């Protein structure tokens, strides 16, 4: 089993062995042949475990007994649980993909999922920050705001310190490490024997460059966390990222992001780098590659601390795309920047821009 599929077996132990093996083989196919991410593979596996468990309850002993009526009854049952239309559409897509693969592999006599219709997904307009709100967010680390929401304390007590908050990341990020620095080596000591802690300032520099790059480039959080030091072309101000399906693209960034990168590489990253860092551009407080979960907490924490609307790395991606289109950027150029395979995925941002224009018109025009 591949690395992306590993760890899913324990979630479907109750399935009959033949069905369990089929799920494992399909997960390997997704990871190795289709080059899907571990997150995507886990989502497919969760859907299939639910589907096949339903099939077993309906009397299907062998995979070859799976038919369209079982798929439809499973999807209907998902509706009764209150699943969102987007979730139902994804689950239907999982069933169709599995059916097509199983038919090609000789496990199903026919591609029974080919006729399974998807509920029409309702596309919500993404939340977009104003330019001044984005500026407040990316500047927050320079104001020494917390990197994540702080635990409640006495109402009249002092605000949580940056070291206390970065210590939380030390304790939770990337798993256990030996006492000392990120790579497990001895903690540096001052002449009086006290510990020297460089990581607090380094984490703030890391947070600043993370926020700058997410907005400057509009990349997905998984793409940002996957960037290596060698993927940055400082002369041309371009970053190479690998998107969905391993597709490579080069994304430009601006002068503020370049300054944040320079500060991070000169003063921040060296303080966090350790044996587990490799070539990763963005590091966690313990020296490993920054993971998307921690990055989401960082973005959400700074937004809350700055009194901004709730946002996420994907919210910064939405904001970057919308601001580009409002500034006159070509739709296809934005499509290429975002790494969308379909122009339809990019066109949602034109609707966002129109809605913002309508809101401004209603507020400002005398005869709105």
Protein Blocks (a to p, Z undefined) as FASTA:
>chain_A
ZZklgojlmmmmmpcfklmmmmmmmmmmmmmmnopafklmmmmmmmmmmmmmmmmmnopa
bfklpcfklmmmmmmmmmmnopafklmmmmmmmmmmmmmmmmmnopafbdfklmpccddd
dddddddddfklmmmmmmmmmnopafbdcddddfkbccddfklmmmmmmmmggpaadehd
fnopacdddfkopacdfklmmmmmmmmmmmmmmmmnopafklmmmpcfklpcfknopadd
ddehhiacdddddfklmmmmmmmmmmmmmmmgcfknmmafbdcfkopacdfklmmmmmmm
mmmmnopacddfklmmmmmmmmmmmnopafklmmmmnopabfklmmmmmmmmmmmmmmmm
mmmmmkZZ
